[in-house]
Amino acid sequence: MTLREIAYRNLIRRKGKAAFILAGLVIGVCTVVAIVSFVDTMTSDINNKIEKYGANILIVPKTENLALTYGGISLGGVSFEMEEIRETDLEKIKTIKNAANVAAFGPMVLGVIQVADNKVLLAGIDFQATKILKPWWKGEGALPKEGEVLLGAEAARVMSLGTGDFVEVKRQRLQVAGTLNATGSQDDHLVFTRIATAQSILGKAGKISMVEVAALCTACPVEEMVRQISEVLPGAKVMAIQQVVKGRMETLSRFKKFSYGISLVVILIGSLVVLVTMMGSVRERTREIGIFRAIGFRRSHIMQIVFTEAAIISTVAGVLGYLSGMAATNIAVRFFTESTIAFVPFNFELAAGSVVLAVMLGLGASIYPALLAARLDPNEAIRAL
């Protein structure tokens, strides 16, 4: 009979203690796997939302403007100098090093127009880019063609206009192609049209008021892209809109540290369970170990038997811990995130790490019990028969 067979049969005979050790390790590994996979899933979910929802870089003309605003109330300003952004200069954005990480950039032409008795802000935009920059836009009607406009919810209400109506702006008759649902943003108060139409109405041919850029934050640092765009557009001011993103990521980072601390405590408790149980098992097998030593088994053989038992249980615990941890993550994701992921995919590295962690814990906690078993005096053990 080999040492491996002896270890296996000992586990079969002492199912209760083996199950107790297995449970301790499974709980520890399951906790670590669940926390790591859950935090990774949340991070991925946040990054996907950053990439999908809205611009995170804003390009505006450089100005010596002192804006007189407080609490959202604008009292005007004193403008000393304003440099316009030329529409042809926007092609330079495609030449920056991280151009592949630009999901979309939407130029805007802004200006005040008079519609009947109301003054309203006209925005000329690229409606193809808005599919990425403003995916939350919903409404009635269709996107405007040349000579047509799209009304924000509040603008449509105040001017009592709807799809199919006409507005007259500077002797141009424009048809309302559609209206937007309320978004709770400044978009509700604007009248939108195509860039060429807005430039013609406002007398800003070839000029752009501002540019919204959606950058893929998971693939490159936004700060670096801001620097690169500033270099190719020296006449513009480039800003990163990151306050909300940074706040969410900092919160997630704190949660990750707290979770890892909890995982460490659970792992230590699992190790103590293995240590105490293995020591109790060694004491119960004093006579058995004495017989082994009497018939020629060396101390290294006794230690190998104990380590083999621990390795078998630990390997099984690693597999079960990973599976139960992933199951727990899939359940938690549905309750704590708005992710559309059907299930958390299999992670080979995490699975292998779970088995390695379980084996290391099991073997590490079995060192002292193995030494204790190897040091047993065979004569005393036999006399105890």
C-alpha positions as CSV (number, residue, x, y, z in Angstrom):
1,M,0.0,0.0,0.0
2,T,1.5,3.4,-1.0
3,L,1.6,6.5,1.2
4,R,-1.0,8.1,-1.1
5,E,-3.4,5.2,-0.6
6,I,-3.0,5.4,3.1
7,A,-3.8,9.1,3.1
8,Y,-6.8,8.6,1.0
9,R,-8.2,5.8,3.2
10,N,-7.6,7.9,6.3
11,L,-9.8,10.6,4.8
12,I,-12.5,8.0,4.0
13,R,-12.5,6.7,7.5
14,R,-12.6,10.2,9.1
15,K,-15.2,11.8,6.9
16,G,-16.4,14.1,9.7
17,K,-13.1,15.8,10.3
18,A,-12.3,15.9,6.5
19,A,-15.6,17.6,5.9
20,F,-14.9,20.1,8.7
21,I,-11.5,21.0,7.2
22,L,-13.1,21.1,3.7
23,A,-15.8,23.5,4.9
24,G,-13.3,25.9,6.5
25,L,-11.2,26.1,3.3
26,V,-14.2,26.4,1.0
27,I,-15.6,29.3,3.0
28,G,-12.3,31.1,2.9
29,V,-11.7,30.6,-0.8
30,C,-15.3,31.3,-1.7
31,T,-15.1,34.7,0.1
32,V,-11.9,35.7,-1.7
33,V,-13.2,34.6,-5.1
34,A,-16.6,36.3,-4.6
35,I,-15.0,39.6,-3.5
36,V,-12.3,39.7,-6.2
37,S,-14.7,38.8,-9.1
38,F,-17.4,41.1,-7.8
39,V,-15.1,44.1,-7.5
40,D,-13.7,43.3,-11.0
41,T,-17.2,43.1,-12.4
42,M,-18.2,46.4,-10.8
43,T,-15.1,48.1,-12.2
44,S,-15.8,46.8,-15.7
45,D,-19.4,47.9,-15.4
46,I,-18.3,51.4,-14.4
47,N,-15.7,51.6,-17.2
48,N,-18.3,50.5,-19.8
49,K,-20.7,53.2,-18.6
50,I,-17.9,55.8,-18.8
51,E,-17.3,54.8,-22.4
52,K,-21.0,54.7,-23.4
53,Y,-22.6,57.6,-21.6
54,G,-21.6,61.1,-22.6
55,A,-18.5,63.1,-23.3
56,N,-15.6,63.2,-20.9
57,I,-13.5,65.8,-22.7
58,L,-14.6,69.3,-23.6
59,I,-12.9,71.6,-26.1
60,V,-13.8,75.3,-26.0
61,P,-12.2,78.4,-27.5
62,K,-9.5,80.1,-25.3
63,T,-10.9,83.4,-23.9
64,E,-10.2,86.2,-21.5
65,N,-13.8,86.0,-20.3
66,L,-14.8,86.8,-16.7
67,A,-18.1,84.9,-16.3
68,L,-20.4,86.6,-13.8
69,T,-22.3,83.6,-12.5
70,Y,-23.3,82.4,-9.1
71,G,-25.6,79.5,-8.0
72,G,-26.6,78.8,-11.6
73,I,-27.7,82.5,-12.1
74,S,-25.8,84.2,-15.0
75,L,-25.4,88.0,-14.8
76,G,-23.4,88.3,-18.0
77,G,-19.7,88.7,-18.4
78,V,-16.9,90.9,-19.7
79,S,-15.3,89.4,-22.8
80,F,-11.9,90.8,-23.8
81,E,-10.8,88.3,-26.5
82,M,-12.3,85.2,-28.1
83,E,-10.5,82.9,-30.4
84,E,-12.8,80.8,-32.6
85,I,-12.3,77.1,-33.3
86,R,-12.0,76.5,-37.0
87,E,-14.0,73.5,-38.3
88,T,-11.0,72.4,-40.4
89,D,-8.8,72.2,-37.3
90,L,-10.9,69.4,-35.9
91,E,-9.3,66.9,-38.3
92,K,-6.1,67.3,-36.2
93,I,-7.8,65.4,-33.4
94,K,-7.5,62.3,-35.6
95,T,-3.8,62.6,-35.7
96,I,-3.0,62.4,-32.0
97,K,-1.2,59.3,-30.6
98,N,-4.3,58.0,-28.9
99,A,-6.7,58.8,-31.8
100,A,-7.9,55.2,-31.7
101,N,-9.3,55.8,-28.2
102,V,-11.6,58.6,-29.4
103,A,-15.1,57.0,-29.6
104,A,-16.6,60.1,-31.0
105,F,-16.3,63.9,-31.1
106,G,-19.2,66.2,-31.7
107,P,-18.6,69.8,-32.8
108,M,-21.3,72.3,-31.8
109,V,-22.2,75.8,-33.1
110,L,-24.1,77.9,-30.6
111,G,-25.9,81.2,-30.9
112,V,-29.0,83.0,-29.7
113,I,-32.0,83.3,-32.1
114,Q,-35.4,85.0,-31.9
115,V,-38.4,82.7,-32.4
116,A,-41.6,84.7,-32.3
117,D,-41.5,86.4,-28.9
118,N,-38.9,84.0,-27.4
119,K,-35.2,84.1,-27.4
120,V,-33.7,80.6,-27.5
121,L,-30.3,79.1,-27.9
122,L,-29.7,77.4,-31.3
123,A,-27.2,74.5,-31.4
124,G,-25.9,73.1,-34.6
125,I,-24.6,69.5,-34.0
126,D,-23.5,66.3,-35.6
127,F,-26.4,64.0,-35.1
128,Q,-24.4,60.9,-35.9
129,A,-22.0,61.7,-33.1
130,T,-24.9,62.2,-30.6
131,K,-25.7,58.5,-30.8
132,I,-22.5,57.9,-28.8
133,L,-22.3,61.3,-27.0
134,K,-26.0,61.4,-25.9
135,P,-27.4,57.9,-26.0
136,W,-30.0,58.8,-23.4
137,W,-31.8,61.0,-26.0
138,K,-35.3,59.8,-26.6
139,G,-38.2,61.6,-28.3
140,E,-40.8,61.8,-31.0
141,G,-40.4,62.4,-34.7
142,A,-37.1,62.0,-36.6
143,L,-33.6,63.6,-36.7
144,P,-33.6,66.8,-38.6
145,K,-32.4,67.2,-42.2
146,E,-31.1,70.4,-43.7
147,G,-33.6,73.1,-43.0
148,E,-35.2,71.3,-40.1
149,V,-34.9,71.5,-36.3
150,L,-35.2,69.3,-33.2
151,L,-36.7,70.9,-30.1
152,G,-35.8,70.2,-26.5
153,A,-38.7,69.4,-24.2
154,E,-38.8,72.8,-22.4
155,A,-38.3,74.7,-25.7
156,A,-41.2,72.9,-27.3
157,R,-43.4,73.6,-24.3
158,V,-42.6,77.3,-24.0
159,M,-43.0,77.9,-27.7
160,S,-46.0,75.6,-28.0
161,L,-44.5,73.8,-31.0
162,G,-44.6,70.1,-32.0
163,T,-43.6,67.8,-34.8
164,G,-44.6,69.1,-38.2
165,D,-44.9,72.8,-37.1
166,F,-42.8,75.5,-38.7
167,V,-40.6,78.2,-37.1
168,E,-39.3,81.3,-38.7
169,V,-35.7,82.3,-37.9
170,K,-34.0,85.3,-39.7
171,R,-36.4,84.9,-42.6
172,Q,-35.8,81.2,-42.9
173,R,-38.7,78.9,-42.5
174,L,-37.6,75.7,-40.6
175,Q,-39.8,72.7,-40.0
176,V,-39.8,70.9,-36.6
177,A,-38.7,67.3,-37.4
178,G,-39.1,66.1,-33.8
179,T,-39.0,66.8,-30.1
180,L,-36.9,65.4,-27.3
181,N,-38.2,63.9,-24.1
182,A,-37.1,65.7,-20.9
183,T,-33.6,65.0,-19.9
184,G,-33.2,67.2,-16.9
185,S,-30.2,69.0,-18.6
186,Q,-29.6,72.1,-20.6
187,D,-30.6,70.2,-23.7
188,D,-34.3,70.7,-22.7
189,H,-34.0,74.4,-23.4
190,L,-32.2,74.2,-26.8
191,V,-33.2,74.1,-30.5
192,F,-31.0,71.7,-32.4
193,T,-30.3,71.6,-36.1
194,R,-27.5,70.4,-38.4
195,I,-24.1,72.2,-38.2
196,A,-24.4,73.7,-41.7
197,T,-27.8,75.1,-41.1
198,A,-26.8,76.7,-37.8
199,Q,-23.6,78.2,-39.3
200,S,-25.7,79.7,-42.1
201,I,-28.3,81.2,-39.7
202,L,-25.7,82.5,-37.2
203,G,-23.3,83.7,-39.8
204,K,-20.5,81.4,-38.5
205,A,-19.4,79.7,-41.6
206,G,-16.5,77.3,-40.9
207,K,-16.5,78.1,-37.2
208,I,-17.2,75.9,-34.1
209,S,-18.3,77.1,-30.7
210,M,-17.2,73.9,-28.7
211,V,-16.5,70.2,-29.2
212,E,-17.5,67.3,-27.0
213,V,-15.2,64.3,-27.0
214,A,-16.0,60.8,-25.8
215,A,-12.7,59.0,-24.9
216,L,-12.4,55.3,-24.1
217,C,-11.1,55.7,-20.5
218,T,-10.3,52.0,-19.9
219,A,-7.7,52.0,-22.7
220,C,-5.9,55.3,-22.1
221,P,-5.6,58.0,-19.5
222,V,-7.9,61.0,-20.2
223,E,-5.2,63.4,-18.9
224,E,-2.8,62.2,-21.6
225,M,-5.5,62.7,-24.3
226,V,-6.2,66.2,-23.0
227,R,-2.5,67.0,-23.4
228,Q,-2.3,65.6,-26.9
229,I,-5.4,67.5,-28.1
230,S,-4.1,70.7,-26.5
231,E,-0.9,70.3,-28.5
232,V,-2.7,70.0,-31.9
233,L,-5.3,72.7,-31.0
234,P,-3.2,75.4,-29.3
235,G,-6.0,78.0,-29.8
236,A,-8.4,75.9,-27.7
237,K,-8.9,75.1,-24.1
238,V,-9.2,71.4,-23.5
239,M,-10.8,70.1,-20.2
240,A,-11.5,66.7,-18.8
241,I,-14.8,66.1,-17.1
242,Q,-13.8,63.6,-14.5
243,Q,-15.3,64.6,-11.2
244,V,-18.1,62.0,-11.1
245,V,-15.9,59.3,-12.6
246,K,-13.1,59.9,-10.1
247,G,-15.6,59.9,-7.2
248,R,-17.1,56.5,-8.2
249,M,-13.6,55.0,-8.8
250,E,-12.3,56.3,-5.4
251,T,-15.4,54.8,-3.7
252,L,-14.8,51.5,-5.4
253,S,-11.1,51.6,-4.4
254,R,-12.0,52.0,-0.7
255,F,-14.6,49.2,-1.0
256,K,-11.9,47.0,-2.6
257,K,-9.4,47.6,0.3
258,F,-12.1,47.0,2.9
259,S,-13.1,43.8,1.1
260,Y,-9.6,42.5,0.9
261,G,-9.3,43.1,4.7
262,I,-12.4,41.0,5.3
263,S,-11.0,38.3,3.0
264,L,-7.7,38.2,5.0
265,V,-9.7,37.7,8.2
266,V,-11.7,34.9,6.7
267,I,-8.6,33.2,5.4
268,L,-6.9,33.3,8.8
269,I,-10.0,31.8,10.4
270,G,-10.1,29.0,7.8
271,S,-6.4,28.3,8.4
272,L,-7.0,28.0,12.1
273,V,-9.9,25.6,11.5
274,V,-7.5,23.4,9.4
275,L,-4.7,23.7,12.0
276,V,-6.9,22.7,15.0
277,T,-8.7,19.9,13.1
278,M,-5.5,18.4,11.8
279,M,-3.9,18.5,15.3
280,G,-6.9,16.8,16.7
281,S,-6.7,14.2,14.0
282,V,-3.0,13.5,14.7
283,R,-3.7,13.0,18.4
284,E,-6.4,10.5,17.6
285,R,-4.1,8.6,15.4
286,T,-1.2,8.3,17.9
287,R,-1.3,4.5,18.0
288,E,-1.7,4.2,14.3
289,I,1.3,6.4,13.7
290,G,3.3,4.4,16.3
291,I,2.6,1.2,14.4
292,F,3.7,2.8,11.2
293,R,7.0,3.9,12.8
294,A,7.5,0.5,14.4
295,I,7.2,-1.3,11.1
296,G,9.8,0.9,9.4
297,F,8.0,4.1,8.3
298,R,10.3,7.1,8.6
299,R,9.4,10.5,9.9
300,S,9.4,11.9,6.4
301,H,6.8,9.2,5.5
302,I,4.5,10.3,8.3
303,M,4.8,13.9,7.3
304,Q,4.1,13.0,3.7
305,I,0.9,11.2,4.7
306,V,-0.3,14.2,6.6
307,F,0.6,16.6,3.8
308,T,-1.1,14.3,1.2
309,E,-4.3,14.4,3.1
310,A,-4.2,18.1,3.4
311,A,-3.4,18.5,-0.3
312,I,-6.3,16.3,-1.4
313,I,-8.8,18.2,0.8
314,S,-7.3,21.6,-0.3
315,T,-7.5,20.9,-4.0
316,V,-11.2,19.9,-3.7
317,A,-11.8,23.0,-1.5
318,G,-10.2,25.2,-4.1
319,V,-12.4,23.9,-6.9
320,L,-15.6,24.1,-4.8
321,G,-14.6,27.5,-3.4
322,Y,-14.2,28.9,-6.9
323,L,-17.5,27.5,-8.1
324,S,-19.4,28.7,-5.0
325,G,-17.6,32.1,-5.2
326,M,-18.6,32.7,-8.8
327,A,-22.2,31.6,-8.0
328,A,-22.3,34.2,-5.2
329,T,-20.9,36.8,-7.6
330,N,-23.5,36.2,-10.2
331,I,-26.2,36.6,-7.6
332,A,-24.7,39.8,-6.1
333,V,-24.2,41.4,-9.5
334,R,-28.0,41.3,-10.2
335,F,-28.7,43.0,-6.9
336,F,-25.9,45.6,-6.5
337,T,-25.2,46.7,-10.1
338,E,-27.1,47.7,-13.2
339,S,-24.9,45.6,-15.4
340,T,-26.5,43.8,-18.3
341,I,-24.1,40.9,-18.1
342,A,-26.0,37.6,-18.1
343,F,-23.3,35.9,-16.0
344,V,-19.8,36.5,-14.9
345,P,-17.5,34.6,-17.4
346,F,-15.1,31.9,-16.3
347,N,-11.8,33.3,-15.2
348,F,-9.0,30.7,-15.6
349,E,-6.4,32.8,-13.7
350,L,-8.8,33.3,-10.8
351,A,-9.7,29.5,-10.8
352,A,-6.1,28.5,-10.8
353,G,-5.3,31.0,-8.1
354,S,-8.2,29.7,-6.0
355,V,-6.8,26.1,-6.1
356,V,-3.2,27.4,-5.4
357,L,-4.5,29.5,-2.5
358,A,-6.4,26.6,-1.0
359,V,-3.5,24.2,-1.3
360,M,-1.1,26.8,0.3
361,L,-3.5,27.3,3.2
362,G,-4.0,23.6,3.7
363,L,-0.3,22.7,3.6
364,G,0.7,25.8,5.6
365,A,-1.8,25.0,8.4
366,S,-0.7,21.3,8.3
367,I,3.0,21.9,8.9
368,Y,2.8,21.9,12.7
369,P,0.5,18.9,12.9
370,A,2.8,17.0,10.5
371,L,5.9,17.8,12.6
372,L,3.9,16.8,15.7
373,A,3.0,13.5,14.1
374,A,6.6,12.8,12.9
375,R,8.0,13.5,16.4
376,L,5.8,10.9,18.1
377,D,7.9,8.3,20.0
378,P,6.9,4.8,18.5
379,N,7.6,3.1,21.8
380,E,5.3,5.3,23.8
381,A,2.6,5.0,21.0
382,I,2.8,1.2,21.1
383,R,2.7,1.1,24.9
384,A,-0.5,3.1,24.7
385,L,-2.2,0.1,22.9
